[in-house]
Amino acid sequence: MSLQLPDGQLSVMAAFLGVLFPDGEEDLVTAMGKVPGQYADLMREPLSDGNAFAQAIAVANQGDDFTAFDGHFGGPENASANLQLATTGVRVVGLGLLVCAAIVLAHKAYTLYQYGLTAAALAPAAGTGGAMVPVIREAGRRHLDLTSKAAAAAVTG
Amino acid sequence: MAAELEVDHASLARQAEGLGEAHGRSQETVRAYLEEMASYGRPWGLNNEVGQAIDMCFSAVHEAFVACQRDNLDDYAAYPGAVREMAAVHRSSEDAATAQIRVSSEGDHEPTAS
């Protein structure tokens, strides 16, 4: 189950800071990240069967057109080779999503941590007449903003 | 010089069928994959900068992947037809040559008027 914002004081902190708790669901991102690998495994069979059929044509028949067909089908940039190459690329997409799931979780965890820190800082500030409250709010916002920017930069590279 | 010509019509028909079937299964696998990925929606969330960055990157990569699959599956779809076409061309050439030989052969054996 994905990390949720607990009910109570911490959810009040989201309203106090004006920073929404991230709505990502890292469990789903993780599940989604596993799909490309499964797809790549499934694609291997029809592509390999197709290659076998194409090779059989070149073996069982002789002629200029069959030689040309073999050269085209077996070429490094033909449809079958491109589809095969795409299965490797899609595996990388899956790995990227798994990394993103970790980033989503870390971002949510840090946001919760910052809510907690802000709540802890507000308790003694209330005793001083509330003069420090705007400063604490600004500090909390800035930390969350910086963290979000750093995490977003990690995603976009 | 042209290569030696040897055509196995029965196997050509089988290979064309097999290529068509491989293409059909590939297409179905791609369709199922895209459907499954779409069913997740955007689980990284969009109410924050991190989710938006992931969404931007994933969308760009996914679009490129979809275009690549579509183009290559379209190209692949032409192979079974090309093999059938080659088989048909060879078959008609053989038939024409056989008919020609038969005509010539019959001409050679026609009784000559004495």
Interface residues (C-beta under 8 A of the other chain):
Chain A: L20 P22 D23 G24 E25 E26 L28 V29 A31 M32 V35 P36 Y39 L42 M43 E45 P46 L47 D49 G50 A52 F53 A54 A56 I57 A60 N61 Q62 G63 D64 D65 F66 T67 F69 F73 N78 A79 S80 N82 L83 A86 G89 V90 V93 G96 L97 C100 I103 V104 H107 S148 K149 A151 A152 A153 V155 T156
Chain B: A2 A3 E4 L5 E6 V7 D8 S11 L12 Q15 G18 L19 E21 A22 H23 R25 S26 T29 V30 A32 Y33 E36 M37 Y40 P43 W44 G45 L46 N47 N48 E49 V50 G51 Q52 A53 I54 M56 C57 F58 V61 H62 F65 C68 Q69 N72 L73 D75 Y76 Y79 A82 V83 M86 V89 H90
